Amino acid sequence: MILLDPLARPVIGHRGNGAHAPENTLASFREAIALGVDAIEFDLRVSRDGVLMVFHDATLERTTDASGALSDHTAAELGQVDAGANFTPDAGRTFPWRGRGVTVSTFDAIVESLPSALPFIIELKTPAATELVRAAIARHGIAARVIVAGFDPAATRPLRGAGFALGASTPDVVRLVLPALLRRQPGARPFQALCIPPRWNHIPVPIAALARALRGSGTVIHVWTINDPADAIGLWNVGVQGILSDDPATMLAARPAAAAA
């Protein structure tokens, strides 16, 4: 799988084509795929009736015309909200996706609607999704093309040995930082990927040191959210594998410059 290939430089649609279409929606994912992304990333939460939903926030207000906690709504109710209501590409002057039938989708619907070979980075936003995603990955037969990640180790730790790749939790990454800065080889790792930002709580993450320490270890690094092509080229050139971007077309155009550097 390209997401685990240490020699690959995949461009990953962050919540789809998030700069140009409502994030975490089927419309956004289809736009990203049409651009030629190597993979997509999305988030999972759980509805009131125990269904995996593709959604980032704990509450609905930021991106939809509904309100309240997502977990207080059933999957059927979430399928009726307007998930494009608040998307604006121009700081609120226009809302081009409002009223176009874009809804909050179930995980099952997204998997069934997208190409059968497309790799996914799946971020668990809550431990309530852990066992549901284990079962769903088995049900859809997609273990070979997913990385399941999450900040909270309570969400990902139970999935060790489940037969699919895992991303490092926040404590996992923290434990790597000092050895990386000291140029020490990392020990055994229960994960196959780091999905990390350039800064965490306003503190720079030593990505170059981590990339150097993990080189040849079988663990890859994917960095989010990168929308400046110069930043992407710089990250690729220090040994990062994947770039997660809201604007994947720009990253795809920039990638040849990194490959030639």
C-alpha positions as CSV (number, residue, x, y, z in Angstrom):
1,M,0.0,0.0,0.0
2,I,1.3,3.4,-1.0
3,L,0.6,4.8,2.5
4,L,3.2,2.5,4.0
5,D,5.8,2.7,1.2
6,P,8.9,4.5,2.6
7,L,9.9,5.5,-0.9
8,A,6.5,7.0,-1.8
9,R,5.4,10.6,-1.6
10,P,1.6,10.3,-1.4
11,V,-0.7,13.3,-1.6
12,I,-3.6,12.6,0.8
13,G,-6.8,14.6,0.6
14,H,-7.4,16.0,4.1
15,R,-11.1,15.4,4.7
16,G,-11.3,15.2,0.9
17,N,-10.8,18.4,-1.1
18,G,-11.5,20.4,2.0
19,A,-10.5,23.9,0.6
20,H,-13.0,23.6,-2.2
21,A,-15.8,21.4,-0.9
22,P,-17.5,20.6,2.4
23,E,-15.1,18.6,4.5
24,N,-15.7,14.9,5.3
25,T,-18.4,14.6,2.7
26,L,-18.8,12.3,-0.2
27,A,-18.7,15.3,-2.5
28,S,-15.4,16.4,-1.1
29,F,-13.9,12.9,-1.4
30,R,-15.1,12.6,-5.0
31,E,-13.5,15.9,-5.9
32,A,-10.2,14.8,-4.3
33,I,-10.3,11.5,-6.2
34,A,-10.9,13.3,-9.5
35,L,-7.8,15.4,-8.9
36,G,-5.7,12.2,-8.6
37,V,-5.0,12.0,-4.9
38,D,-3.2,8.8,-3.7
39,A,-5.4,8.5,-0.6
40,I,-8.0,10.3,1.5
41,E,-8.2,11.0,5.2
42,F,-11.3,11.3,7.2
43,D,-12.6,11.3,10.8
44,L,-15.0,9.0,12.6
45,R,-17.5,9.6,15.4
46,V,-20.5,7.5,16.6
47,S,-24.2,8.4,16.3
48,R,-26.7,7.9,19.2
49,D,-27.7,4.6,17.7
50,G,-24.2,3.3,17.4
51,V,-23.4,3.9,13.7
52,L,-20.0,5.1,12.5
53,M,-20.3,8.6,11.0
54,V,-17.8,10.5,8.9
55,F,-17.4,13.7,10.8
56,H,-14.7,15.7,12.6
57,D,-16.2,17.9,15.4
58,A,-18.0,16.7,18.5
59,T,-20.8,19.1,17.7
60,L,-22.7,20.0,14.5
61,E,-22.7,23.8,14.4
62,R,-19.5,24.6,12.6
63,T,-20.2,22.7,9.3
64,T,-23.9,22.0,9.2
65,D,-27.3,23.6,9.6
66,A,-28.0,21.5,12.8
67,S,-26.9,21.9,16.4
68,G,-25.9,19.9,19.4
69,A,-23.6,16.9,19.8
70,L,-23.4,14.5,17.0
71,S,-23.7,11.7,19.5
72,D,-27.1,12.9,20.4
73,H,-28.5,12.3,16.9
74,T,-29.3,9.1,15.1
75,A,-27.7,8.1,11.8
76,A,-31.0,8.8,10.1
77,E,-31.2,12.2,11.6
78,L,-27.7,13.0,10.6
79,G,-28.5,11.9,7.1
80,Q,-31.0,14.8,6.9
81,V,-28.8,17.7,7.9
82,D,-27.1,20.0,5.4
83,A,-23.4,19.3,5.7
84,G,-22.6,21.9,3.1
85,A,-24.6,24.7,4.8
86,N,-21.6,26.6,6.3
87,F,-18.9,25.9,3.7
88,T,-17.6,29.2,2.3
89,P,-14.5,29.6,0.0
90,D,-14.5,33.4,0.4
91,A,-14.8,34.2,4.2
92,G,-18.6,34.2,4.2
93,R,-19.5,36.1,1.1
94,T,-20.9,33.0,-0.6
95,F,-22.1,29.5,0.5
96,P,-22.0,27.6,-2.8
97,W,-22.8,24.1,-1.3
98,R,-25.8,25.2,0.8
99,G,-29.0,23.3,-0.1
100,R,-27.3,20.9,-2.5
101,G,-28.1,17.8,-0.6
102,V,-24.7,17.2,0.9
103,T,-25.2,15.3,4.2
104,V,-23.3,13.6,7.0
105,S,-22.5,10.1,5.7
106,T,-22.0,6.8,7.5
107,F,-18.7,5.0,7.2
108,D,-20.3,2.2,5.3
109,A,-21.8,4.6,2.7
110,I,-18.4,6.2,2.1
111,V,-16.5,2.9,1.7
112,E,-19.2,1.6,-0.6
113,S,-19.3,4.7,-2.7
114,L,-15.5,5.2,-3.3
115,P,-13.1,3.2,-5.5
116,S,-12.4,-0.2,-4.1
117,A,-8.6,0.2,-4.1
118,L,-8.4,3.7,-2.6
119,P,-6.3,3.8,0.6
120,F,-7.7,5.6,3.7
121,I,-6.3,7.2,6.8
122,I,-9.0,6.9,9.3
123,E,-8.9,9.1,12.4
124,L,-10.8,7.9,15.4
125,K,-12.2,11.0,17.3
126,T,-13.5,8.9,20.2
127,P,-12.9,5.5,21.7
128,A,-16.5,4.7,21.1
129,A,-15.6,4.1,17.5
130,T,-12.8,1.6,18.2
131,E,-14.7,-1.7,18.2
132,L,-17.1,-0.5,15.5
133,V,-14.3,0.3,13.2
134,R,-12.6,-3.0,13.8
135,A,-15.8,-4.8,12.8
136,A,-16.4,-2.5,9.8
137,I,-12.9,-2.9,8.4
138,A,-13.4,-6.7,8.5
139,R,-16.9,-6.5,7.0
140,H,-15.7,-4.4,4.1
141,G,-12.4,-6.4,3.6
142,I,-10.3,-3.2,3.6
143,A,-7.6,-4.0,6.1
144,A,-4.8,-3.9,3.5
145,R,-5.6,-0.3,2.5
146,V,-6.2,1.6,5.8
147,I,-4.2,3.3,8.5
148,V,-6.3,3.8,11.6
149,A,-5.0,6.7,13.8
150,G,-6.1,8.8,16.7
151,F,-4.7,11.2,19.3
152,D,-6.1,9.2,22.2
153,P,-4.4,5.9,22.9
154,A,-7.6,4.6,24.4
155,A,-9.0,4.7,20.8
156,T,-6.1,2.9,19.1
157,R,-4.3,0.8,21.7
158,P,-7.1,-1.9,21.6
159,L,-6.5,-2.3,17.9
160,R,-2.9,-3.5,18.1
161,G,-2.6,-6.8,16.3
162,A,-6.0,-6.3,14.6
163,G,-4.5,-6.9,11.1
164,F,-4.3,-3.4,9.8
165,A,-1.8,-0.5,10.1
166,L,-2.0,1.9,13.0
167,G,-1.0,5.5,13.5
168,A,0.9,6.6,16.6
169,S,-1.1,8.2,19.3
170,T,0.0,11.5,20.9
171,P,1.9,9.8,23.8
172,D,3.5,7.4,21.2
173,V,4.9,10.4,19.3
174,V,6.1,12.2,22.5
175,R,8.1,9.1,23.5
176,L,9.9,9.3,20.1
177,V,11.0,12.9,20.3
178,L,13.9,12.8,22.7
179,P,15.5,9.7,21.2
180,A,15.1,11.3,17.7
181,L,16.7,14.6,18.9
182,L,19.6,12.5,20.4
183,R,20.0,10.6,17.2
184,R,19.2,7.3,18.8
185,Q,17.4,4.5,17.0
186,P,13.8,4.0,18.1
187,G,12.9,0.8,19.9
188,A,10.1,-1.5,19.0
189,R,6.9,0.3,17.9
190,P,3.3,-0.9,18.0
191,F,2.4,1.4,15.1
192,Q,3.3,1.7,11.5
193,A,2.8,5.4,10.8
194,L,3.1,8.9,12.4
195,C,0.3,11.2,11.3
196,I,1.6,14.5,12.8
197,P,1.3,18.3,12.4
198,P,4.3,20.7,12.1
199,R,3.3,22.2,15.4
200,W,1.5,20.9,18.4
201,N,0.0,23.3,20.9
202,H,2.2,26.0,19.3
203,I,5.3,24.0,19.8
204,P,7.3,23.0,16.7
205,V,7.4,19.2,16.1
206,P,10.9,18.1,15.2
207,I,9.8,16.4,12.0
208,A,13.2,16.3,10.3
209,A,14.7,14.6,13.4
210,L,11.9,12.1,13.5
211,A,12.2,11.4,9.8
212,R,16.0,10.8,10.2
213,A,15.4,8.5,13.2
214,L,12.8,6.5,11.5
215,R,14.5,6.1,8.2
216,G,14.8,2.5,7.3
217,S,12.7,1.4,10.2
218,G,9.5,0.6,8.3
219,T,7.6,3.4,10.0
220,V,6.4,6.2,7.7
221,I,5.5,9.9,8.4
222,H,2.5,11.7,7.1
223,V,2.1,15.4,7.9
224,W,-1.1,17.5,8.2
225,T,-2.4,20.0,7.3
226,I,-0.1,21.3,4.6
227,N,-1.5,23.8,2.0
228,D,1.7,25.7,1.0
229,P,3.6,23.9,-1.7
230,A,6.9,25.2,-0.4
231,D,6.2,23.6,2.9
232,A,5.3,20.3,1.2
233,I,8.5,20.3,-0.8
234,G,10.6,21.0,2.3
235,L,8.9,18.2,4.2
236,W,9.4,15.7,1.3
237,N,13.0,16.7,1.1
238,V,13.7,15.9,4.7
239,G,12.3,12.5,4.4
240,V,8.6,12.8,5.1
241,Q,6.4,10.4,3.1
242,G,2.9,11.7,2.9
243,I,1.4,15.2,2.7
244,L,-2.2,15.7,4.0
245,S,-3.7,18.8,2.4
246,D,-7.0,20.6,2.1
247,D,-5.8,21.7,-1.4
248,P,-4.4,18.5,-2.9
249,A,-4.3,19.8,-6.4
250,T,-1.6,22.3,-5.3
251,M,0.4,19.5,-3.6
252,L,0.1,17.2,-6.7
253,A,1.5,20.1,-8.8
254,A,4.4,20.7,-6.4
255,R,5.4,17.0,-6.0
256,P,7.6,16.8,-9.1
257,A,9.8,19.6,-7.7
258,A,10.4,17.6,-4.6
259,A,11.2,14.5,-6.5
260,A,13.8,16.3,-8.5
261,A,15.5,18.0,-5.5
